[in-house]
Amino acid sequence: MTEPTILTNALRSHIDQAIAEAGGWLGFDRFMALALYTPGLGYYANDTAKFGAMPDSGSDFVTAPELSPVFGQLLAAQVAEALAATGTREVWEFGAGTGALALQVLDELQRLGVAIERYTIVDLSGTLRARQQARLAAHAPTVVWADALPARMQGVVIGNEVLDAMPVQLLARVGGVWHERGVALQGEALVWADRPTDLRPPLEVEGEHDYETEIHAQGEAFIRTLGERLERGAAFFIDYGFGESEYYHPQRHMGTTVCHYQHQVDSDPLDKIGLKDITAHVNFTGTAVAAQEAGLEVLGYTTQAHFLINCGLQQKLEQLTQVQRVPALKLMMEHEMGELFKVIGLCKGVEPWNALGFVQGDRTHRL
């Protein structure tokens, strides 16, 4: 494993060079892309630990499939229904992490007697691929890897905590004037630097108070690309975020960009670059609009708690021991993952149906 100091120094040199080549200023989206995805050096491209339930594992955060296999088992119920509804036999997963979700979905589809031709993992992180391959060895004939989307595809797409890791642009209203926030060098230190901009949030933010927020051009472009290339199928994305009116509420003046390091949250992306996650909450209204622009239709939008309950959480809990039940309950509890995390379902090439995960508690009208 690469030593942290060597890693951060090499990545800093790379970013410093990028700033110089850009004339002394990088937009935050470009900085975030370099910090997370520079080959071999960025957070998601290096070999440091990331996913785990506890800090002593050397990890920085826990995701739902790492918390309990129930998550993937219940998502598989929705995937199985979507495969039948779309008449397809392929599953695509974006950002598969350690492979935990893929294993849970594949095992459960097998248990349900649902045969698929292929499970494709699309992941920018080459370092995670070996870990995924080892974890998914039992399903080796079915699982393949891709570095990018094909020109044409069919099937059911899933992505857990994928959209939040896509680079965002930072906007800051300072003294009543909107700026794009970027990164510059001051001596040897990375510092924030603002430039006046014509960019604006999709909703007008009332008031004249200083205000920071994000816009999601790259995440929404990804959804549009998916919509253009998906000929027939469905997609389900699970992430933390809000609808537009809540996202750009006047009181949400500090934005949503945060970092995760050793299971602690902080708000300084310019520190420990390459060693910690940088993320922003998802504007699900923007996601839905981008999807519709690309010919996708919205199947539903709800909280993770409602989605999992709809997919059979109660029955699963009854089959668990008390020890197994505790982490599974965190998936739905309001103060844990249940309320902040949302699920959006999309489809294309088929008539929208009353999808399992959204039969109760659908919030599409609030997007």
PyMOL commands that set and color helices and strands:
alter all, ss='L'
color gray80, all
select helices_A, chain A and resi 4-21+28-37+55-57+64-67+70-86+100-111+126-135+137-139+163-165+217-229+244-247+284-293+304-310+313-318+322-330+334-338+356-358+364-366
alter helices_A, ss='H'
color red, helices_A
select strands_A, chain A and resi 26-27+90-94+118-122+143-146+153-160+169-174+177-186+189-196+211-215+230-242+258-261+264-266+277-279+282-283+297-303+341-348
alter strands_A, ss='S'
color yellow, strands_A
deselect
rebuild
show_as cartoon
